[in-house]
Amino acid sequence: MTNTVTFIGLGTMGRPMVRNLARSVPVAVFDVDSNAIDAAARNEGVTALAGPVEGAERDVVILMLPNSAIVERVLGDPGDAESLAGRLRPGTLVIDMGSSAPLATQAMATRLRERHVAMVDAPVSGGPRKAETAELTIMVGGPAEDYERALPLLRAMGSSVTHVGPSGSAHALKALNNLLSAIGLVGALEVLTAGTKFGLDPRTMLDVINRSTGRNQSTEVKIGPEVLDGRFQVGFSLPLTVKDITTALELSASMGLSLEVSEACVQFCRTALADLGEKNPDQSEMARYLAKVTGVELAG
């Protein structure tokens, strides 16, 4: 186990991840939100950083940031001695646990490797609830020796940790997983809408589906409490959903693949987001958009 860790990014996922990680190793934290830093630093084993560059002296730097553009902005140019990346000591391990773009991850890993700094991508699945209980599913991309070094830290935050391949492969798998999850959610909402329009009770439908072959994670976990009960609090925003599934679609396109179902799902999610406005709607609020365009209300 490493001696010191810097953790940057204290959003909905980052905060509980830090609490769990700090039970195993001292953690220094930073976020653009000073209130998030103060809240995290109240946990035993957690200290605050005044800025991200201060984290360069530690053995491991963990990033839990929304996208590749922000990762690149926080790390900076590895060739710039004033940036975080430029100040990392040889032998430092960078772990990107956000949902970055695979090709951007590969490029950054190559540049860091030139400075003898290792990097693995280790995105997570499970949402805020699993982050709280340290039961996240974590997929890891990078050299085997770097995966082994990161493994004890990742096990402090997740119950399932899998090495899936070389650099960028975990970010690819995360984006593709989120695309499949979105397809399952949109498909389930449309099926329930059609059944409700026919006269079936949506709760009865959901109960039967969850004991039949059509069930998926959305029918089992999300739709009952978050859509039918009208809470709309899955805990993962629609803007982030659209970002991740767009990454997956762009990855597919870069390999010459045209995937009709995926393209239809991405377009639906984009249209729902545009209709719902700029108030950072929850992923489950796509049901509100579907109700608006079909006239069939599932909530309540």
C-alpha positions as CSV (number, residue, x, y, z in Angstrom):
1,M,0.0,0.0,0.0
2,T,1.3,3.4,-0.9
3,N,2.0,6.0,1.8
4,T,0.4,9.1,0.5
5,V,-2.5,9.8,-2.0
6,T,-3.7,13.0,-3.6
7,F,-7.4,12.9,-4.6
8,I,-8.8,15.6,-6.9
9,G,-12.5,15.9,-7.6
10,L,-15.0,15.8,-4.7
11,G,-18.3,15.6,-6.5
12,T,-21.2,13.2,-5.8
13,M,-19.0,10.2,-6.3
14,G,-15.7,11.6,-5.1
15,R,-16.8,12.5,-1.6
16,P,-17.8,9.0,-0.5
17,M,-14.8,7.5,-2.3
18,V,-12.5,9.6,-0.3
19,R,-14.1,8.6,3.0
20,N,-13.6,5.0,2.2
21,L,-10.1,5.4,0.9
22,A,-9.0,7.4,4.0
23,R,-9.7,4.4,6.1
24,S,-6.7,2.7,4.5
25,V,-4.3,5.5,3.6
26,P,-3.8,9.3,4.3
27,V,-5.5,11.3,1.6
28,A,-5.0,15.0,0.6
29,V,-7.9,16.4,-1.4
30,F,-8.7,19.3,-3.7
31,D,-11.8,20.5,-5.5
32,V,-12.8,23.8,-7.1
33,D,-15.6,23.9,-4.5
34,S,-14.0,25.0,-1.2
35,N,-17.0,23.8,0.7
36,A,-16.5,20.3,-0.7
37,I,-12.9,20.4,0.5
38,D,-13.9,21.5,4.0
39,A,-16.5,18.8,4.2
40,A,-14.0,16.1,3.1
41,A,-11.3,17.3,5.4
42,R,-13.6,16.7,8.4
43,N,-13.1,13.0,7.9
44,E,-10.3,11.3,9.8
45,G,-7.2,10.8,7.6
46,V,-8.1,13.5,5.1
47,T,-6.3,16.8,4.7
48,A,-6.9,19.8,2.4
49,L,-4.8,21.1,-0.4
50,A,-4.7,24.7,-1.4
51,G,-4.4,23.8,-5.1
52,P,-3.9,20.8,-7.3
53,V,-0.2,21.4,-7.9
54,E,0.4,20.9,-4.2
55,G,-0.6,17.3,-4.7
56,A,2.4,16.6,-6.9
57,E,4.6,15.4,-4.1
58,R,2.6,12.3,-3.2
59,D,3.0,8.8,-4.4
60,V,-0.4,8.5,-6.2
61,V,-2.7,11.1,-7.7
62,I,-6.3,10.0,-8.2
63,L,-8.5,12.1,-10.4
64,M,-12.3,11.8,-10.2
65,L,-13.2,14.5,-12.8
66,P,-16.1,14.7,-15.3
67,N,-14.3,14.5,-18.6
68,S,-11.0,14.4,-20.5
69,A,-10.9,18.2,-21.1
70,I,-11.0,18.8,-17.3
71,V,-8.4,16.0,-16.7
72,E,-6.1,17.7,-19.2
73,R,-6.7,21.1,-17.7
74,V,-6.0,19.9,-14.1
75,L,-2.9,17.9,-15.1
76,G,-1.6,20.4,-17.5
77,D,1.2,19.9,-20.0
78,P,3.7,17.2,-18.8
79,G,6.4,19.3,-20.4
80,D,5.5,22.4,-18.4
81,A,7.5,22.4,-15.1
82,E,4.8,24.6,-13.5
83,S,1.9,22.2,-14.1
84,L,0.8,19.4,-11.9
85,A,1.9,16.8,-14.6
86,G,5.2,18.6,-15.0
87,R,5.9,18.5,-11.2
88,L,5.1,14.8,-10.7
89,R,8.1,12.8,-9.6
90,P,9.3,9.8,-11.6
91,G,7.6,6.8,-10.2
92,T,4.3,8.6,-9.4
93,L,1.1,6.7,-10.3
94,V,-1.8,8.7,-11.8
95,I,-5.2,7.0,-11.6
96,D,-8.0,8.6,-13.7
97,M,-11.3,7.3,-12.2
98,G,-13.6,9.6,-14.1
99,S,-15.3,8.9,-17.5
100,S,-12.6,10.2,-19.8
101,A,-12.4,9.6,-23.6
102,P,-10.3,6.5,-24.3
103,L,-8.1,8.1,-27.0
104,A,-7.4,11.1,-24.9
105,T,-6.4,8.8,-22.0
106,Q,-4.0,6.9,-24.3
107,A,-2.4,10.1,-25.4
108,M,-1.9,11.4,-21.8
109,A,-0.6,8.1,-20.6
110,T,2.0,8.1,-23.4
111,R,3.1,11.7,-22.5
112,L,3.4,10.9,-18.8
113,R,5.3,7.7,-19.5
114,E,8.0,9.8,-21.2
115,R,8.5,11.4,-17.8
116,H,8.6,8.0,-16.1
117,V,5.1,8.7,-14.6
118,A,2.6,5.8,-14.7
119,M,-1.1,6.2,-15.5
120,V,-4.0,3.8,-15.4
121,D,-7.6,4.5,-16.2
122,A,-10.0,3.1,-13.6
123,P,-13.5,4.3,-14.1
124,V,-16.3,3.1,-11.8
125,S,-19.9,1.8,-12.1
126,G,-22.5,1.7,-9.4
127,G,-23.5,5.2,-8.7
128,P,-23.5,7.2,-5.4
129,R,-25.1,4.3,-3.4
130,K,-22.3,1.9,-4.2
131,A,-19.7,4.6,-3.7
132,E,-21.1,5.1,-0.2
133,T,-20.7,1.4,0.7
134,A,-17.4,0.9,-1.2
135,E,-19.1,-1.6,-3.5
136,L,-18.2,0.1,-6.8
137,T,-17.4,-2.0,-9.8
138,I,-14.0,-0.7,-11.1
139,M,-12.5,-1.5,-14.4
140,V,-8.8,-0.8,-15.0
141,G,-6.7,-0.2,-18.1
142,G,-3.0,0.0,-18.2
143,P,0.2,-2.1,-17.8
144,A,-0.2,-5.1,-15.4
145,E,2.4,-3.8,-13.0
146,D,0.7,-0.5,-12.6
147,Y,-2.7,-2.2,-12.1
148,E,-1.1,-4.3,-9.3
149,R,0.2,-1.2,-7.7
150,A,-3.2,0.5,-7.9
151,L,-5.2,-2.5,-6.7
152,P,-5.0,-2.1,-2.9
153,L,-6.3,1.5,-3.3
154,L,-9.0,0.5,-5.6
155,R,-10.2,-2.3,-3.4
156,A,-10.7,0.3,-0.6
157,M,-13.4,1.9,-2.8
158,G,-14.8,-1.0,-4.8
159,S,-15.9,-4.6,-4.3
160,S,-15.1,-5.7,-7.9
161,V,-11.9,-4.6,-9.5
162,T,-11.0,-6.0,-13.0
163,H,-8.0,-5.4,-15.2
164,V,-9.5,-5.2,-18.7
165,G,-6.6,-4.4,-20.9
166,P,-4.1,-1.7,-21.9
167,S,-4.3,2.0,-21.4
168,G,-7.6,3.5,-22.5
169,S,-9.4,0.2,-22.5
170,A,-11.2,0.8,-19.2
171,H,-12.5,4.2,-20.3
172,A,-13.7,2.5,-23.5
173,L,-15.5,-0.2,-21.5
174,K,-17.1,2.4,-19.2
175,A,-18.5,4.4,-22.0
176,L,-19.8,1.3,-23.7
177,N,-21.3,0.1,-20.5
178,N,-23.1,3.4,-20.0
179,L,-24.4,3.3,-23.5
180,L,-25.9,-0.2,-22.9
181,S,-27.3,1.1,-19.6
182,A,-29.0,4.0,-21.4
183,I,-30.4,1.7,-24.1
184,G,-31.9,-0.4,-21.3
185,L,-33.4,2.6,-19.6
186,V,-34.9,4.2,-22.8
187,G,-36.2,0.9,-24.0
188,A,-37.8,0.1,-20.7
189,L,-39.5,3.5,-20.6
190,E,-40.8,3.1,-24.1
191,V,-42.2,-0.4,-23.4
192,L,-43.9,0.8,-20.2
193,T,-45.3,3.8,-22.1
194,A,-46.8,1.5,-24.8
195,G,-48.3,-0.8,-22.2
196,T,-49.8,2.0,-20.2
197,K,-51.3,3.5,-23.3
198,F,-52.9,0.0,-24.0
199,G,-54.4,0.0,-20.5
200,L,-51.9,-2.0,-18.5
201,D,-50.9,-0.9,-15.0
202,P,-47.2,0.2,-15.2
203,R,-46.4,-1.2,-11.7
204,T,-47.9,-4.6,-12.7
205,M,-45.9,-4.5,-15.9
206,L,-42.7,-3.7,-14.1
207,D,-43.3,-6.5,-11.5
208,V,-43.8,-9.1,-14.3
209,I,-40.9,-7.8,-16.4
210,N,-38.6,-8.1,-13.4
211,R,-39.5,-11.8,-13.2
212,S,-39.1,-12.2,-17.0
213,T,-36.5,-12.0,-19.7
214,G,-36.9,-8.3,-20.4
215,R,-35.6,-7.2,-17.0
216,N,-32.4,-5.1,-16.8
217,Q,-30.8,-2.8,-14.2
218,S,-33.1,0.1,-15.0
219,T,-36.3,-2.0,-14.5
220,E,-34.9,-3.6,-11.3
221,V,-33.4,-0.5,-9.6
222,K,-34.3,2.8,-11.3
223,I,-37.8,2.9,-12.7
224,G,-39.9,1.8,-9.7
225,P,-38.7,4.3,-7.1
226,E,-37.4,7.0,-9.4
227,V,-40.0,7.1,-12.2
228,L,-43.2,5.5,-11.0
229,D,-42.9,7.0,-7.5
230,G,-41.9,10.3,-9.1
231,R,-38.6,10.9,-7.2
232,F,-36.4,11.3,-10.3
233,Q,-33.2,10.9,-8.2
234,V,-31.1,8.2,-9.8
235,G,-28.1,10.3,-8.8
236,F,-26.5,10.4,-12.3
237,S,-27.3,13.4,-14.4
238,L,-28.6,13.4,-17.9
239,P,-25.8,15.7,-19.1
240,L,-23.2,13.3,-17.9
241,T,-25.2,10.4,-19.5
242,V,-25.2,12.2,-22.8
243,K,-21.5,12.9,-22.5
244,D,-20.6,9.3,-21.8
245,I,-22.8,7.7,-24.5
246,T,-21.6,10.2,-27.0
247,T,-18.1,9.1,-26.2
248,A,-19.1,5.5,-26.8
249,L,-20.8,6.4,-30.1
250,E,-17.7,8.4,-31.3
251,L,-15.5,5.5,-30.4
252,S,-17.6,3.2,-32.5
253,A,-17.6,5.6,-35.4
254,S,-13.8,6.0,-35.2
255,M,-13.6,2.2,-35.9
256,G,-16.0,2.5,-38.9
257,L,-19.0,1.1,-37.1
258,S,-22.5,2.4,-37.7
259,L,-24.7,1.1,-34.8
260,E,-28.4,2.0,-35.4
261,V,-29.8,1.2,-32.0
262,S,-27.0,3.1,-30.3
263,E,-27.4,6.1,-32.6
264,A,-31.2,6.1,-31.9
265,C,-30.6,6.0,-28.1
266,V,-28.0,8.8,-28.2
267,Q,-30.3,11.0,-30.3
268,F,-33.2,10.4,-27.9
269,C,-31.1,11.3,-24.9
270,R,-29.8,14.4,-26.6
271,T,-33.3,15.5,-27.5
272,A,-34.6,14.8,-24.0
273,L,-31.8,16.9,-22.5
274,A,-32.5,19.8,-24.9
275,D,-36.2,19.7,-24.0
276,L,-35.6,19.5,-20.2
277,G,-33.4,22.6,-20.2
278,E,-30.2,23.5,-18.5
279,K,-31.1,22.7,-14.9
280,N,-28.9,19.6,-14.8
281,P,-31.8,17.1,-14.9
282,D,-31.4,13.6,-13.5
283,Q,-31.0,10.7,-15.9
284,S,-34.5,9.4,-14.9
285,E,-36.2,12.6,-16.0
286,M,-36.1,11.3,-19.6
287,A,-39.4,9.8,-18.5
288,R,-40.8,13.4,-18.1
289,Y,-39.8,14.1,-21.7
290,L,-41.3,10.9,-23.0
291,A,-44.6,11.7,-21.1
292,K,-44.6,15.1,-22.7
293,V,-44.3,13.8,-26.3
294,T,-46.6,10.8,-25.9
295,G,-49.2,12.1,-23.5
296,V,-48.7,9.0,-21.4
297,E,-47.7,9.6,-17.8
298,L,-45.8,6.9,-15.9
299,A,-45.1,8.8,-12.7
300,G,-47.7,8.5,-9.9
